[in-house]
């Protein structure tokens, strides 16, 4: 059990490190994500092939999975765009708006009643982002990218729910990465007309960071997270991933000294966001425990 928790938190730390790598890799965000997904898809494809786990889900299902991969690809493009047009701290803070968008769109898509408590908690995060936007107008493009990233990220788990019931996480991840590569191959040329790239082929340092991003922070982190699920509940894993932006902030402060460029407005907004995350975690935890204690019927 102890090893499972260590694996889980190492996976979350690696996920938090992806933001740092987005700053270190100098490629345009669209090209960066294309390489990340291509390297990850090829690596996972080789692993699945030699382990005998590679399956063909059928054309219709593959189209659905590829579409989800396209959403993931655009989420990552927006996320790294946010980093490049602002900084790591502002970018990962904007991601907290995921809760607000999920509280609105999940009931609409899944056909359930709107939970106004979830909307209220999500609105606290939006207020936090608004405060940061007001205090740092120079980051408005990065914040717009960050909000777009959060919006797209809110759709990803909703669309993935039904697919995870039919396919293993490895298979699903492989086809979603492949779908992201196809999506970006079609869309990046248009994207580059509006957000031009300084160069197109990775430099030596870009390749080094890209390989770490794809192999360590994507494939290896995925395997660690999967291994932890053998001993830890999915509920605990999902709840623990709320620590990802905190890890990213700490790393950004340690590596890039970003705290030097952030004032009271950022910390006020961040405080509201952390309050919203804490209240939501407590609420979910209480609901979980109350369900366990219900008498049998």
Secondary structure, 3 states (H helix, E strand, C coil): CHHHHHHHHHHHHHHHHHHHHHHHCCCCHHHHHHHHHHHHHHHHHHHHHHCCCCCCCCHHHHHHHHHHHHHHHHHHHHHHHHHHHCCHHHHHHHHHHHHHHHHHHHHHHHCCCCCHHHHHHHHHHHHHHHHHHHHCHHHHHHHHHHHHHHHHHHHHHHHHHHHHCCCCHHHHHHHHHHHHHHHHHHHHHHHHHHCCCCCCCCCHHHHHHHHHHHHHHHHHHHHHHHHHCCCCCHHHHHHHHHHHHHHHHHHHHHHHCHHHHCCHHHHHHHHHHHHHHHHHHHHHHHHHHHHHCCCCC
